């Protein structure tokens, strides 16, 4: 509801828009009241949430994802805006999760090798 109202006000993507703030609070309240059992997939994806936010706010990533890959600006006044919104949101999340997963694997190898070197020095 807030998306539709904010689209008409021309302030749909501003983080400080009253519509987005109300929408965020509403989502928080909805998810707070849900009783979800422990789910390994949800827990694993949750570990990527903050890094996904950081990645998708990077100015180079924004340009590539929003304008070149998903062409969001072309759909803003289109009848397909909602479809593009859903597809681009899911797509951007998946792409950012993949980027973060690769970063973790790379850092894991680098950090593990450094830890192994420290252990060898300590044992010697």
N, C-alpha and C positions, 0 to 999 in steps of 0.2 A: 504494500500500500504506500509506504513512504517512498519507494522508488518511483512509482507512477506520479505521485505528487511532486517530488523533487525534479523529475524530468520536465514537468510543466513550468516549474519555477526557474529553470535554467541553472540550477545549482546541484545537479545530481551527483557530481563526483568530488565535491569539496568535503574534506573530512570534518570541517567545522560547521557544516550545514545542520540546521536544527532537525531536518528530516533524517539525516544519517545518524545523528546522535540518538534520536528517539528510536529509530530502527535498531541500533546497536543495543540499547537498553532492553528493548522488547525481545530481541534474540537472546540476550543474556538471561532474562527472566524465564523464557521458554526452556532453554537448555538447563537452567538451574533446577527447574521443577521436574525434569525428566529423570526417570530411574532406569539407567542403563547398566546392565550387568557388565562385569569386567570383560573387555573384548580386546584381544591382542592386536588386531588390525587397527582399531581406533587408537589404542595407546601408542602404537608404532607411528601412525600418521601424526599424532599429536606432537611427537617429538620434533617434527619438521615444521610446525606452524610458525614459530618465531623466525626461523631462518627463511622460510618462504616469504614472510612479510618483508624482511630485510632485502632479499634478492629482488622481489618484484617492485620495490621502490627505488632501485638503482636506476639512474637516469639512462644508462645505456640499454639496460634490459627493458625498461618501459618503452623506449623507442622501437626496439625490435619486436617485442611481443604485441603491444597494443596497436601500433600503427602499421607495421609490416606484416606480421604473421596473422593476427586476428582482424586487422583493419577495422577496429572499433569505431573510429571517427566516421567511417562511411555508413555505419548502421545507426548512428545516433538519432537521426530523424526518420528512420525507416520503420516500416511495419515489422521488420525482422529484428528489431532492437533487443527484445526480450530473449529471443533465441540466441542471438550473438552474445548477449550478456551471460547466459547460462553456459554456453559452449566455451567462451573465452575464460570465464572464471574457473571452470573445471580444468581447461587446458593449461592455463597459467599455473594453477596449483600443481598439476602433474609435472610440468616442465621444471618448476622450482624445486619440487621434491627430488627429481632426478639430478638436478644440479647439486643440491645439498648432499644427496646420497654419494655422488661421485667425490665431492669435497671431503666427506667423512672418510671414505675408503682411502683416499690419497693421504689425508692427514694421519689416519690410523697407521698406515705403513711407515710414514716418516717418524711419527712419534714412537712407534714400537721399536724401530731400529735405534733411535736415540736412547730409549730406555734400556735396550739390550746392551748398548755400548757402556752406559753408566753402570749396569750390573756387572759387566766384565771388569771394569776398573775397580769397583768396590771389592769384588771377589779376589782380585790379584794382590 
